[in-house]
């Protein structure tokens, strides 16, 4: 199957003669035909207008635009004798040849994407003249686009998503006592990238706090769908080691009175012996 990004690239290159310099606003059915040609590799029946293609196609499957799968076609009378047709990208998102799309395709004029709500906000006829969606166009939906969405980009390992029913407050310290910061919290469903984590105040039994990779703020991990610390550095400060106490000096031995008298006596005897030696040794 052809991904949306592959179709975008093929059109930007002008594959199979696709006219890159044309302003495609007003060429909705031709755009759908070319989308079929570039995703299937064979030419469809080239209906001159969306109205002609609609009349040649089966009845609408549904009038719920959000139920249309990727590659289905949305049809409108559009207050125009030629009608209008847009390609579904699923979930109410549209790819169409019009003007002023929120997500214009680079290098192409009048081609881009919108959400259903944004398309309605810019042109109420999108809602008011909606005929419904079909899987393809032509008799029996002969021509169905072979289109799929691009695989979602992998979420970086240091990214966490906020729970859908809450928010992630910013704090200067890993504690609720530090209060929230002036910067807005990360809203429900939003994401944040983190450089590491620390062990701080335990909230509901969880003491892990993430550190913002760009802000350096602290966010309690319990605010996120993934509270794990994988792919995050442990930045908890190492406590200072306690100083080794100085060894106490060994106590000096205590001398008793008897020991002192004996010592003095020994000195006296030694002195007398020395004197006698000098006298008689003469």
C-alpha positions as CSV (number, residue, x, y, z in Angstrom):
1,X,0.0,0.0,0.0
2,X,1.0,3.6,-0.5
3,X,1.5,5.8,2.5
4,X,0.4,9.4,2.7
5,X,4.0,10.6,2.8
6,X,4.8,8.5,-0.3
7,X,1.8,9.9,-2.2
8,X,2.9,13.4,-1.1
9,X,6.4,12.8,-2.4
10,X,5.1,11.3,-5.7
11,X,3.0,14.4,-6.4
12,X,5.8,16.7,-5.5
13,X,8.1,14.9,-8.0
14,X,5.4,15.0,-10.7
15,X,5.3,11.2,-11.0
16,X,3.4,9.8,-14.0
17,X,3.0,13.4,-15.3
18,X,1.2,14.8,-12.2
19,X,1.0,18.6,-12.7
20,X,3.0,20.1,-9.9
21,X,2.6,23.7,-11.2
22,X,-1.2,23.6,-11.3
23,X,-3.4,25.4,-8.7
24,X,-5.5,22.3,-7.8
25,X,-8.3,24.4,-6.1
26,X,-11.4,23.5,-8.1
27,X,-9.9,20.3,-9.5
28,X,-11.2,18.0,-6.8
29,X,-12.3,15.0,-8.9
30,X,-9.1,15.2,-11.0
31,X,-7.1,15.2,-7.8
32,X,-8.9,12.1,-6.6
33,X,-8.3,10.4,-9.9
34,X,-4.6,11.2,-9.8
35,X,-4.5,9.9,-6.2
36,X,-5.9,6.6,-7.4
37,X,-3.4,6.6,-10.4
38,X,-0.4,7.2,-8.1
39,X,-1.4,4.7,-5.5
40,X,-2.6,1.9,-7.8
41,X,-0.4,2.4,-10.9
42,X,-3.3,2.2,-13.4
43,X,-5.5,5.0,-14.7
44,X,-9.1,5.2,-13.5
45,X,-12.1,6.4,-15.4
46,X,-11.6,10.2,-15.6
47,X,-14.9,11.8,-14.7
48,X,-15.1,15.4,-15.6
49,X,-16.7,16.5,-12.3
50,X,-17.3,15.2,-8.8
51,X,-21.0,15.1,-9.5
52,X,-20.5,12.8,-12.5
53,X,-18.3,10.5,-10.3
54,X,-20.8,10.6,-7.5
55,X,-23.7,9.6,-9.8
56,X,-21.6,6.7,-11.1
57,X,-20.8,5.4,-7.6
58,X,-22.8,3.4,-5.1
59,X,-24.8,5.1,-2.4
60,X,-23.0,6.5,0.6
61,X,-22.0,4.0,3.2
62,X,-22.6,6.5,6.0
63,X,-23.0,10.2,6.8
64,X,-20.7,10.0,9.8
65,X,-17.5,11.7,8.5
66,X,-15.5,10.3,11.5
67,X,-16.3,6.7,10.5
68,X,-14.7,6.9,7.1
69,X,-11.5,4.9,6.8
70,X,-8.3,6.0,5.2
71,X,-8.7,6.3,1.4
72,X,-12.5,6.6,1.5
73,X,-14.1,9.5,-0.3
74,X,-16.3,12.3,1.2
75,X,-18.9,13.8,-1.2
76,X,-20.6,17.2,-1.1
77,X,-23.0,19.2,-3.3
78,X,-21.0,22.2,-2.1
79,X,-23.6,24.6,-3.6
80,X,-21.8,24.0,-6.8
81,X,-23.1,22.3,-10.0
82,X,-19.9,20.2,-10.1
83,X,-20.1,19.0,-6.5
84,X,-17.0,18.4,-4.4
85,X,-15.1,15.3,-3.2
86,X,-12.4,14.9,-0.6
87,X,-10.2,12.0,0.5
88,X,-10.5,10.6,4.0
89,X,-7.4,10.2,6.1
90,X,-9.4,8.6,8.9
91,X,-10.7,10.1,12.2
92,X,-12.4,12.9,10.4
93,X,-9.1,14.2,8.8
94,X,-9.3,15.3,5.1
95,X,-6.9,15.5,2.2
96,X,-8.3,17.7,-0.5
97,X,-7.8,20.0,-3.4
98,X,-9.1,23.3,-2.1
99,X,-7.4,26.4,-0.6
100,X,-6.2,27.6,2.8
101,X,-5.6,24.2,4.3
102,X,-4.0,24.1,7.7
103,X,-1.5,21.6,6.6
104,X,-0.6,22.5,3.0
105,X,1.6,20.0,1.1
106,X,4.9,21.6,0.3
107,X,5.7,22.4,-3.3
108,X,2.1,22.0,-4.4
109,X,-0.7,24.6,-4.9
110,X,-4.2,24.0,-3.5
111,X,-3.4,20.6,-1.9
112,X,-3.3,19.9,1.8
113,X,-5.0,18.5,4.9
114,X,-7.5,19.7,7.4
115,X,-9.5,18.2,10.3
116,X,-13.2,18.0,9.7
117,X,-13.9,20.6,12.4
118,X,-11.4,23.1,10.8
119,X,-12.8,22.5,7.3
120,X,-16.3,23.2,8.6
121,X,-15.1,26.3,10.5
122,X,-13.7,27.7,7.2
123,X,-16.5,26.6,5.0
124,X,-19.9,25.7,6.5
125,X,-21.0,24.0,3.3
126,X,-18.7,21.1,4.3
127,X,-21.2,20.3,7.0
128,X,-24.4,21.6,5.4
129,X,-24.1,19.9,2.0
130,X,-22.5,16.6,3.0
131,X,-23.7,13.6,1.1
132,X,-21.7,10.9,3.0
133,X,-18.8,8.8,2.2
134,X,-18.0,5.8,-0.1
135,X,-15.1,3.4,-0.3
136,X,-14.3,4.5,-3.8
137,X,-15.8,5.9,-7.0
138,X,-17.2,4.5,-10.2
139,X,-19.7,1.6,-10.6
140,X,-19.4,-0.8,-7.6
141,X,-16.6,1.4,-6.1
142,X,-14.3,0.2,-8.9
143,X,-11.7,2.7,-8.1
144,X,-10.6,2.6,-4.5
145,X,-7.4,4.3,-3.4
146,X,-4.6,2.0,-2.1
147,X,-3.7,4.4,0.7
148,X,-2.6,4.1,4.3
149,X,-1.3,6.3,7.1
150,X,2.4,6.4,7.8
151,X,3.6,4.4,10.8
152,X,3.7,6.6,13.8
153,X,7.2,7.8,14.8
154,X,8.5,5.8,17.7
155,X,8.2,7.7,21.0
156,X,11.7,8.7,22.3
157,X,12.7,6.7,25.4
158,X,12.9,9.8,27.6
159,X,9.4,11.1,26.7
160,X,6.4,10.6,29.0
161,X,2.7,11.3,28.2
162,X,0.5,13.0,30.7
163,X,-2.6,11.1,31.9
164,X,-5.8,12.0,30.0
165,X,-7.6,13.0,33.2
166,X,-4.9,15.2,34.8
167,X,-1.9,17.5,34.3
168,X,1.7,17.6,35.3
169,X,2.7,20.6,37.5
170,X,6.1,22.1,37.3
171,X,8.0,22.5,40.6
172,X,11.4,24.0,41.6
173,X,12.1,21.1,43.9
174,X,10.9,17.4,44.0
175,X,8.3,18.2,46.6
176,X,4.7,19.5,46.7
177,X,5.9,21.9,49.4
178,X,7.9,23.9,46.8
179,X,4.7,25.1,45.1
180,X,4.0,25.2,41.4
181,X,6.0,27.5,39.0
182,X,4.6,30.3,36.9
183,X,5.1,28.4,33.7
184,X,1.9,26.5,32.6
185,X,1.7,22.8,33.5
186,X,1.8,20.1,30.8
187,X,-1.8,19.6,29.9
188,X,-3.7,16.3,29.8
189,X,-2.5,14.2,26.9
190,X,0.6,16.4,26.4
191,X,4.1,15.1,26.6
192,X,7.4,16.1,28.1
193,X,11.1,15.1,27.5
194,X,13.2,14.4,30.6
195,X,16.9,14.2,31.2
196,X,16.6,12.1,34.4
197,X,14.9,11.5,37.7
198,X,15.4,11.9,41.4
199,X,14.0,10.4,44.5
200,X,12.0,13.1,46.4
201,X,8.8,13.4,48.4
202,X,6.7,10.3,48.2
203,X,3.2,11.2,46.9
204,X,0.7,8.3,47.1
205,X,3.7,6.0,47.7
206,X,5.6,7.2,44.6
207,X,8.8,9.2,45.3
208,X,10.0,9.4,41.6
209,X,10.2,12.9,40.1
210,X,11.2,13.5,36.5
211,X,13.6,16.4,35.6
212,X,12.6,18.4,32.5
213,X,15.3,18.1,29.7
214,X,14.9,21.7,28.7
215,X,13.5,23.5,31.8
216,X,15.2,21.6,34.6
217,X,11.8,21.7,36.4
218,X,10.6,18.7,38.5
219,X,7.4,16.8,37.6
220,X,5.9,14.1,39.8
221,X,6.0,10.8,37.8
222,X,2.6,9.9,39.0
223,X,1.1,12.5,36.6
224,X,2.2,10.4,33.6
225,X,1.0,7.2,32.0
226,X,4.4,5.7,32.4
227,X,6.0,6.2,35.8
228,X,9.0,4.1,35.0
229,X,12.6,5.4,35.1
230,X,13.9,3.4,32.0
231,X,16.0,5.5,29.7
232,X,16.4,8.2,32.4
233,X,19.5,8.9,34.4
234,X,19.3,8.6,38.2
235,X,20.3,12.1,39.3
236,X,19.4,11.7,43.0
237,X,22.2,13.6,44.9
238,X,24.5,11.2,46.7
239,X,24.5,12.0,50.5
240,X,27.8,13.4,51.9
241,X,29.7,10.8,53.8
242,X,29.9,11.4,57.6
243,X,33.4,12.5,58.7
244,X,35.6,9.9,60.3
245,X,36.0,10.8,64.0
246,X,39.5,11.5,65.3
247,X,40.8,8.6,67.3
248,X,40.8,9.2,71.1
249,X,44.2,9.4,72.6
250,X,45.3,6.5,74.7
251,X,44.9,7.2,78.4
252,X,48.2,7.8,80.3
253,X,48.8,5.2,82.9
254,X,48.0,6.3,86.5
255,X,51.0,6.1,89.0
256,X,50.1,5.2,92.5
257,X,51.7,6.7,95.6
258,X,53.6,3.5,96.3
259,X,54.9,3.4,92.7
260,X,56.0,7.0,93.0
261,X,57.9,6.4,96.4
262,X,59.5,3.3,95.0
263,X,60.7,5.3,92.0
264,X,62.1,8.0,94.2
265,X,63.8,5.4,96.4
266,X,65.4,3.8,93.4
267,X,66.8,7.2,92.3
268,X,68.2,7.9,95.8
269,X,69.9,4.5,96.0
270,X,71.4,5.0,92.5
271,X,72.8,8.4,93.5
272,X,74.3,7.0,96.7
273,X,75.9,4.1,94.8
274,X,77.4,6.6,92.3
275,X,78.9,8.7,95.1
276,X,80.5,5.8,96.9
277,X,81.9,4.6,93.7
278,X,83.7,7.9,93.2
279,X,84.9,8.0,96.8
280,X,86.3,4.5,97.1
281,X,87.0,3.9,93.5
282,X,89.4,6.7,93.5
